[in-house]
Amino acid sequence: MTGFVCEHAGCRQPVIAAMPDNGACFCAEHFPSRTVRALCDAVVYVLNRIQQDPDLRWVMGWGTESFHRLCVAEAAVKGEEVNAVEGRRRVDLQPDYRKREPEVVVLREKLRAAGVE
């Protein structure tokens, strides 16, 4: 498999997700629509959680390979440019009443204040 296009029997459909270890890909042509819908729902769910949960965003959010691959999958499904999806998904959507920094940042600041580097 090369790029983000299915190569099963010359299919050339946009790939929703790729498994580079075994060359499998997920395109609408080769997977039942229920399977594709479940994959799409999972991608959207994780991207939404990254926007709302600062701890999850710290681990697999903006600037990580995981975030990029999720955005590539969403872009393929929606027929958008990856940069447009990444730009839209880089918005912090924490509700104001519980907006906070990632726990790792808070703990690092406490350690620094205590003189531990």
C-alpha positions as CSV (number, residue, x, y, z in Angstrom):
1,M,0.0,0.0,0.0
2,T,1.3,3.4,-0.9
3,G,0.0,6.8,0.2
4,F,-3.6,6.9,1.3
5,V,-5.3,5.0,-1.5
6,C,-6.5,1.4,-1.5
7,E,-4.7,-0.9,-3.9
8,H,-6.8,-4.0,-3.7
9,A,-7.3,-5.1,-7.3
10,G,-6.8,-1.5,-8.5
11,C,-9.5,-0.1,-6.3
12,R,-7.8,3.3,-5.8
13,Q,-10.5,4.4,-3.2
14,P,-9.5,6.8,-0.5
15,V,-8.3,4.8,2.5
16,I,-10.0,5.5,5.8
17,A,-7.3,3.8,7.9
18,A,-4.3,1.8,7.2
19,M,-2.6,-1.0,9.1
20,P,1.0,-0.7,7.9
21,D,2.2,-3.9,9.6
22,N,0.1,-6.1,7.3
23,G,-0.8,-3.8,4.4
24,A,-4.5,-4.0,5.2
25,C,-6.6,-1.0,4.5
26,F,-10.2,0.1,5.2
27,C,-12.0,1.6,2.2
28,A,-15.8,1.5,1.5
29,E,-15.2,-0.9,-1.4
30,H,-13.6,-3.7,0.7
31,F,-15.4,-3.3,4.1
32,P,-19.1,-3.4,4.9
33,S,-20.6,0.0,5.5
34,R,-21.4,-1.0,9.1
35,T,-17.7,-1.7,9.7
36,V,-16.7,1.6,8.1
37,R,-19.3,3.5,10.1
38,A,-18.0,2.0,13.3
39,L,-14.4,3.0,12.4
40,C,-15.6,6.5,11.5
41,D,-17.5,6.9,14.7
42,A,-14.5,5.8,16.7
43,V,-12.2,8.3,15.0
44,V,-14.7,11.2,15.5
45,Y,-15.2,10.1,19.2
46,V,-11.5,10.1,19.9
47,L,-10.9,13.5,18.1
48,N,-13.8,15.0,20.1
49,R,-12.4,13.7,23.4
50,I,-9.0,15.1,22.5
51,Q,-10.6,18.5,22.1
52,Q,-12.4,18.2,25.5
53,D,-10.0,16.4,27.7
54,P,-6.7,18.1,28.4
55,D,-5.1,15.0,29.8
56,L,-5.9,13.0,26.7
57,R,-4.7,15.9,24.5
58,W,-1.4,15.9,26.3
59,V,-0.8,12.2,25.4
60,M,-2.2,12.0,21.9
61,G,-3.3,15.5,20.9
62,W,-1.9,18.3,18.7
63,G,1.4,17.6,17.2
64,T,1.4,13.8,17.8
65,E,1.5,11.1,15.2
66,S,-1.8,9.7,16.7
67,F,-3.6,13.1,16.2
68,H,-2.3,13.4,12.7
69,R,-3.4,9.9,11.7
70,L,-6.9,10.5,13.2
71,C,-7.1,13.7,11.2
72,V,-6.0,11.9,8.0
73,A,-8.8,9.4,8.6
74,E,-11.4,12.1,9.2
75,A,-10.2,14.0,6.1
76,A,-10.4,10.9,3.9
77,V,-14.0,10.2,5.1
78,K,-15.2,13.7,4.7
79,G,-13.2,14.5,1.5
80,E,-11.4,17.4,3.1
81,E,-7.8,18.5,3.2
82,V,-5.9,17.1,6.2
83,N,-4.6,20.6,7.1
84,A,-8.2,21.9,7.3
85,V,-9.2,19.0,9.6
86,E,-6.2,19.5,11.8
87,G,-6.9,23.2,12.0
88,R,-10.5,22.6,13.0
89,R,-9.5,20.0,15.5
90,R,-6.9,22.1,17.2
91,V,-9.5,24.0,19.1
92,D,-9.8,23.6,22.9
93,L,-13.5,22.7,23.6
94,Q,-13.3,22.3,27.3
95,P,-16.4,23.8,29.0
96,D,-15.6,27.0,30.8
97,Y,-16.8,25.6,34.2
98,R,-14.1,22.9,34.2
99,K,-11.4,24.4,32.0
100,R,-7.9,23.3,33.2
101,E,-4.4,22.5,32.3
102,P,-3.3,18.8,31.8
103,E,-2.6,17.1,35.2
104,V,1.0,16.5,34.1
105,V,1.6,20.2,33.7
106,V,0.0,21.0,37.1
107,L,2.2,18.4,38.8
108,R,5.3,19.5,37.0
109,E,4.7,23.1,38.2
110,K,4.2,21.9,41.8
111,L,7.5,20.0,41.7
112,R,9.3,23.0,40.2
113,A,7.8,25.2,43.0
114,A,9.0,22.7,45.6
115,G,12.5,22.9,44.1
116,V,12.5,19.5,42.4
117,E,13.6,19.7,38.8
